[in-house]
Amino acid sequence: MTIALSPIGVIHSPHRAAVGTPIQPVYAKGIEGQVVVDPAFEDALLDIDGFEHIWLVYFFDRAAIFKPRVVPYRDTREHGLFATRSPSRPNPIGLSVVRLLGLEGNVLRVLGIDVLDGTPLIDIKPYVPDFDAHSSSRAGWLDERREDRMLADDRFHDPE
């Protein structure tokens, strides 16, 4: 089966290269960005500004090829890809929860952006605490991680 997706917009951020980019939104405190939605989808943004946070679903367009095992940023040993958030996936799709600061036309201003500038946007979904927050969940190997890295290096991206 082939699945075809088309971008609905583009994400803009101050992050021009993978190296030094925060590895998760929680480590991107104070970093603002913009999500420019294609004008054809502007009407779909109705009522999004009532949410404090939103999920951005995007395509890792600069990620290295799929690797079934990786050494993630927050550890020093190898794990199965699906037990990590490495961008080197069979379908390189990423997601980030960011704070929504405002909406003007087809442009969303966001805070806590951990995405490279120019990344293709696939979808937007509202963050709903009742559905999305599970604070007492186990976090697998991360509960005993060996590394406390917050910024990316070049291990998962093609040379830029």
C-alpha positions as CSV (number, residue, x, y, z in Angstrom):
1,M,0.0,0.0,0.0
2,T,1.2,3.5,-0.8
3,I,0.0,6.5,1.2
4,A,0.4,9.9,-0.3
5,L,0.5,13.0,1.9
6,S,0.7,16.6,0.9
7,P,2.0,19.3,3.1
8,I,-0.6,21.8,4.4
9,G,1.9,24.4,5.3
10,V,5.5,25.1,6.5
11,I,7.0,25.6,10.0
12,H,9.4,28.5,10.5
13,S,11.8,28.6,13.4
14,P,15.3,30.0,14.2
15,H,16.7,26.5,13.9
16,R,18.6,26.3,10.6
17,A,20.6,23.2,11.3
18,A,20.0,20.0,13.4
19,V,23.1,20.5,15.5
20,G,22.2,22.6,18.5
21,T,18.4,22.4,18.0
22,P,16.4,21.4,21.1
23,I,15.5,17.7,21.0
24,Q,12.0,18.2,22.3
25,P,9.7,21.2,22.8
26,V,10.2,21.1,26.6
27,Y,13.9,22.1,25.9
28,A,12.9,24.9,23.6
29,K,11.5,27.2,26.3
30,G,11.3,30.8,25.0
31,I,11.9,29.9,21.4
32,E,9.2,31.3,19.1
33,G,8.2,30.2,15.6
34,Q,5.5,30.5,13.0
35,V,3.4,27.9,11.4
36,V,2.2,29.2,8.0
37,V,-0.8,27.2,6.8
38,D,-1.6,27.1,3.1
39,P,-4.4,29.7,2.5
40,A,-6.5,26.9,1.1
41,F,-6.8,25.5,4.7
42,E,-7.2,28.8,6.5
43,D,-10.9,28.1,7.2
44,A,-9.9,24.9,9.0
45,L,-8.1,27.0,11.6
46,L,-11.5,28.3,13.0
47,D,-11.5,28.0,16.8
48,I,-7.9,26.7,17.1
49,D,-7.0,29.9,19.0
50,G,-9.1,28.7,22.0
51,F,-6.5,26.1,22.7
52,E,-3.4,26.8,24.8
53,H,-1.3,24.1,23.1
54,I,-1.4,22.3,19.7
55,W,0.2,19.3,18.2
56,L,2.2,19.9,15.0
57,V,2.6,16.8,12.8
58,Y,5.4,17.2,10.3
59,F,7.7,15.5,7.8
60,F,11.4,15.1,8.9
61,D,12.5,16.2,5.4
62,R,16.2,16.3,6.4
63,A,16.5,13.1,8.5
64,A,18.9,10.4,7.7
65,I,17.6,7.0,6.4
66,F,15.8,4.5,8.6
67,K,17.9,2.7,11.1
68,P,16.2,-0.1,13.1
69,R,18.5,0.5,16.1
70,V,19.8,3.8,17.3
71,V,21.7,5.4,20.1
72,P,19.2,8.2,21.1
73,Y,20.2,11.7,22.3
74,R,19.4,10.9,25.9
75,D,21.3,7.6,26.3
76,T,24.6,6.1,25.5
77,R,23.4,2.7,24.4
78,E,21.5,1.3,21.5
79,H,17.7,0.9,21.5
80,G,15.1,-0.2,18.9
81,L,14.0,2.8,16.9
82,F,10.4,2.5,17.9
83,A,11.5,2.9,21.6
84,T,13.0,6.3,20.7
85,R,12.0,9.6,19.1
86,S,14.8,9.5,16.5
87,P,13.9,11.1,13.2
88,S,15.5,8.3,11.2
89,R,12.2,6.4,10.8
90,P,10.7,4.3,8.0
91,N,8.1,7.0,7.7
92,P,9.9,10.2,8.9
93,I,6.9,11.8,10.7
94,G,7.5,14.0,13.7
95,L,5.2,15.6,16.2
96,S,5.7,18.4,18.7
97,V,3.3,20.0,21.2
98,V,3.8,23.7,21.2
99,R,2.1,26.7,23.0
100,L,-0.2,28.6,20.7
101,L,0.5,32.4,21.2
102,G,-1.8,33.7,18.5
103,L,-3.4,33.3,15.1
104,E,-3.5,35.9,12.4
105,G,-5.1,34.8,9.2
106,N,-3.3,31.6,8.2
107,V,-0.3,32.1,10.5
108,L,0.0,30.6,13.9
109,R,2.6,32.1,16.3
110,V,3.9,29.3,18.6
111,L,6.3,29.0,21.5
112,G,8.6,26.1,22.4
113,I,9.4,25.2,18.8
114,D,12.0,22.4,18.3
115,V,11.6,22.0,14.6
116,L,14.0,22.9,11.8
117,D,13.1,26.0,9.8
118,G,11.3,25.2,6.5
119,T,9.9,21.8,7.7
120,P,6.8,20.7,5.8
121,L,3.6,20.6,8.0
122,I,1.4,17.6,7.6
123,D,-1.3,18.3,10.2
124,I,-2.4,20.3,13.3
125,K,-4.4,18.9,16.2
126,P,-5.5,20.5,19.4
127,Y,-3.7,19.4,22.6
128,V,-6.4,18.2,25.1
129,P,-5.0,17.6,28.6
130,D,-7.8,15.0,29.4
131,F,-6.6,13.0,26.4
132,D,-2.9,13.8,26.0
133,A,-1.5,14.1,29.6
134,H,-0.5,10.9,31.3
135,S,1.9,12.1,34.0
136,S,2.2,8.9,35.9
137,S,3.2,6.8,32.8
138,R,6.4,4.7,32.7
139,A,8.9,6.0,30.2
140,G,10.8,2.8,29.5
141,W,14.6,3.2,29.2
142,L,14.3,7.0,29.7
143,D,13.5,6.3,33.4
144,E,17.1,5.1,33.7
145,R,18.8,7.1,31.0
146,R,22.5,7.6,31.0
147,E,22.6,11.0,29.2
148,D,20.8,14.3,29.9
149,R,21.3,15.9,26.4
150,M,18.8,18.6,25.5
151,L,20.2,19.7,22.1
152,A,20.7,17.7,18.9
153,D,24.0,16.7,17.3
154,D,24.4,15.4,13.8
155,R,23.7,11.7,14.3
156,F,20.2,11.6,12.7
157,H,20.4,14.1,9.9
158,D,21.9,14.1,6.5
159,P,24.8,16.6,6.0
160,E,23.3,20.1,5.5
